[in-house]
């Protein structure tokens, strides 16, 4: 039996279970729907390639995050959107698995996180997850990605080392660009990426005066996280950090809106 056949069988079984059990929502992860599903409960499509087909709710996250974490995020998203209440039961189906879960906020994620999900954010988040898992040459590595509001980000930063991207039009959406970016992840400082996906610079020091700027992050986090929180406070940019321990964090308006450690799953 081929992979597509497994997906169809599991999806069919999931639909049967929604009619037999007290299921409040159906979450479809990484499966392209060929036709509308005939169910009387909300359906959430999860995956970066999801479309607005059939007028369904979508959560366009990279599948590389893994089923467990995607399910947890889907649960948090549905609660935030009022699709399902905490404690209610939903069913999820992937191309190779099917499961039943009670809805709960199992991931450290704020509602603001979901409003940031768009193509450029998906690409950078996926890159951050890959760096967390792979490191560079097999060694853990920490870095910062700053997305958007580039004029103000440049204003509140300076170059620590010669900018390896100066004069080059490298875009994160281009094939092979992520491998190039990974090669420079060892540099201290931040990557600055425009809303269109162009990588403007690496090795950028974020100039934040914390006597004037107040951020809301847990004690114990180091200068990288303080800088990321600070730049997201003084500009409209989103900052994503990768720590050497593997934790990926997303900062918006001076606070953490998402925290995830892919090495634990």
C-alpha positions in Angstrom: 0.0 0.0 0.0 1.4 3.4 -1.0 1.7 6.4 1.4 -1.3 8.2 -0.3 -3.4 5.1 0.2 -2.5 5.0 4.0 -3.6 8.6 4.3 -6.9 8.0 2.6 -7.6 5.0 4.8 -6.7 6.8 8.0 -8.8 9.9 7.0 -11.8 7.6 6.3 -11.4 6.0 9.7 -11.1 9.4 11.3 -14.4 10.5 9.7 -16.0 7.3 11.0 -14.8 8.0 14.6 -16.1 11.6 14.5 -19.6 10.1 14.1 -19.2 7.4 16.7 -17.5 9.5 19.5 -18.0 12.8 21.1 -15.5 14.5 18.9 -15.6 18.3 18.7 -13.0 19.0 15.9 -11.0 17.2 13.3 -7.3 18.2 12.7 -5.8 17.1 9.3 -2.0 17.3 9.2 0.0 17.2 6.0 -2.7 15.6 3.9 -4.0 17.4 0.8 -7.8 17.1 0.6 -9.0 16.2 -2.8 -12.6 17.0 -2.0 -14.6 18.5 0.9 -15.1 16.3 4.0 -18.6 15.6 5.0 -18.6 16.2 8.8 -20.6 18.4 11.1 -17.7 19.5 13.2 -14.9 22.1 12.5 -11.9 21.0 10.5 -8.4 22.4 10.8 -5.8 21.9 8.1 -2.2 21.9 9.4 0.8 22.2 7.1 2.9 24.8 5.3 1.3 23.9 1.9 -2.3 24.1 3.1 -4.5 26.3 1.1 -7.8 28.1 1.8 -9.6 25.3 0.0 -13.2 24.5 1.1 -13.2 27.6 3.4 -11.6 25.6 6.2 -9.4 27.0 9.0 -5.7 26.6 8.3 -2.5 26.6 10.4 0.4 26.8 7.9 3.3 25.5 10.0 6.3 23.5 8.7 5.7 19.8 9.1 9.3 19.4 10.2 8.1 20.5 13.7 6.9 16.9 14.1 3.4 15.5 14.7 3.4 15.8 18.5 4.2 19.5 18.4 1.9 20.3 15.6 -0.9 18.6 17.5 -0.1 20.6 20.6 -0.1 23.8 18.5 -3.3 22.9 16.8 -4.9 22.3 20.2 -3.7 25.8 21.4 -4.8 27.4 18.2 -8.3 25.9 18.3 -8.7 27.0 21.9 -7.5 30.5 21.1 -9.8 30.7 18.1 -12.8 29.5 20.0 -13.1 26.4 17.8 -12.9 24.0 20.8 -12.9 24.4 24.6 -10.1 23.2 26.8 -10.9 19.6 27.9 -13.0 18.8 24.8 -11.9 16.0 22.5 -10.6 16.3 19.0 -9.2 13.8 16.5 -6.1 14.3 14.4 -4.9 12.4 11.3 -1.6 12.5 9.5 -0.4 10.5 6.4 0.7 7.7 8.8 -1.0 8.2 12.2 -4.4 8.8 13.8 -5.0 9.9 17.3 -7.5 11.3 19.8 -6.6 14.1 22.2 -8.2 16.3 24.8 -7.7 20.0 24.0 -5.2 21.8 26.2 -2.6 24.6 25.9 0.3 22.2 25.9 2.8 24.5 24.2 4.2 27.8 25.6 2.5 30.0 23.1 0.7 33.3 23.2 -2.3 34.1 21.0 -0.1 36.7 19.2 2.0 33.9 17.7 -0.8 32.7 15.5 -1.3 36.1 13.9 2.3 36.2 12.8 2.1 33.1 10.6 2.8 34.0 7.0 5.2 32.8 4.4 8.4 34.6 5.5 7.7 33.7 9.1 7.2 30.0 8.2 10.5 29.9 6.3 12.6 31.5 9.1 10.9 29.4 11.8 11.6 26.2 9.8 15.3 27.3 9.4 15.5 28.0 13.1 14.2 24.5 13.9 16.7 22.9 11.4 19.6 24.8 13.1 18.3 23.7 16.5 18.4 20.0 15.4 21.5 20.0 13.2 23.7 22.8 14.6 26.6 23.6 12.4 29.0 20.7 11.5 27.2 18.7 14.2 27.9 21.2 17.0 25.2 23.2 18.8 24.9 26.8 17.7 22.9 29.9 18.8 21.8 32.8 16.7 19.1 35.4 16.1 16.8 36.1 13.1 15.1 39.5 13.0 12.2 39.7 10.5 10.7 42.9 9.1 10.7 46.6 9.9 14.3 46.5 8.5 14.8 50.3 8.4 14.3 50.6 12.1 16.2 47.4 12.9 19.2 48.8 11.0 18.8 52.1 12.9 19.0 50.2 16.2 22.0 48.1 15.3 25.5 48.1 13.9 27.7 45.7 12.0 30.1 43.7 14.2 32.0 42.0 11.3 32.0 42.6 7.6 28.5 41.8 6.3 28.8 38.6 4.2 25.5 39.4 2.4 26.4 42.9 1.3 26.0 43.2 -2.5 24.2 39.9 -2.8 20.5 39.4 -3.4 20.0 36.3 -1.4 16.4 35.5 -0.6 15.3 32.9 1.9 12.7 31.7 -0.6 15.5 30.9 -3.1 16.6 27.3 -3.5 19.8 26.6 -1.6 19.7 29.9 0.4 19.0 28.2 3.7 22.3 26.3 3.4 24.1 29.5 2.7 22.5 31.2 5.8 23.5 28.2 8.0 27.1 28.7 6.9 27.1 32.1 8.6 25.1 31.1 11.7 28.4 30.9 13.6 28.8 34.7 13.5 28.0 36.6 16.7 25.0 38.9 16.3 21.8 38.7 14.3 20.6 38.0 10.8 18.3 40.8 9.4 15.7 39.6 7.0 13.2 41.8 5.1 9.4 41.0 4.8 10.1 40.0 1.2 12.6 37.4 2.4 15.8 39.1 1.4 18.7 38.5 3.8 20.2 42.0 4.3 23.0 41.1 6.8 24.5 38.8 9.3 26.7 39.5 12.3 24.5 42.5 13.3 24.8 43.8 16.9 21.5 44.9 18.3 21.9 48.2 20.1 19.3 48.2 22.9 19.5 50.6 25.9 17.8 48.6 28.6 17.8 51.6 30.9 15.1 53.0 28.6 13.6 49.8 27.2 11.6 47.4 29.4 11.1 43.8 28.2 9.2 40.9 29.7 11.2 37.7 29.7 12.0 35.1 32.3 15.1 35.6 34.5 18.1 33.5 33.6 18.0 34.1 29.8 21.2 35.5 28.4 22.2 38.5 26.3 21.0 36.9 23.0 17.4 36.7 24.3 17.5 40.1 25.9 18.7 41.6 22.5 15.9 39.7 20.7 13.3 40.9 23.1 14.6 44.4 23.0 14.6 44.8 19.2 11.1 43.4 19.0 10.1 46.1 21.6 11.7 49.1 19.9 10.6 48.1 16.4 7.8 46.3 14.7 10.0 43.3 13.9 9.7 39.7 15.0 12.8 38.1 16.5 13.5 34.3 16.5 16.3 33.0 18.6 18.0 29.6 18.6 19.8 28.8 21.8 22.7 26.4 22.1 20.5 24.2 24.3 18.2 23.8 21.2 15.3 26.0 22.3 13.6 28.1 19.7 11.9 31.2 20.9 9.8 33.9 19.1 9.7 37.4 20.4 7.1 40.1 19.7 6.7 43.5 21.4 9.4 42.6 24.0 8.0 39.3 25.2 8.2 35.6 24.3 5.1 34.4 22.3 6.4 30.9 21.4 8.9 28.6 23.0 9.8 25.1 21.6 12.6 22.6 22.0 12.6 20.3 18.9 15.4 18.2 20.4 13.0 16.8 23.1 10.6 15.3 20.6 
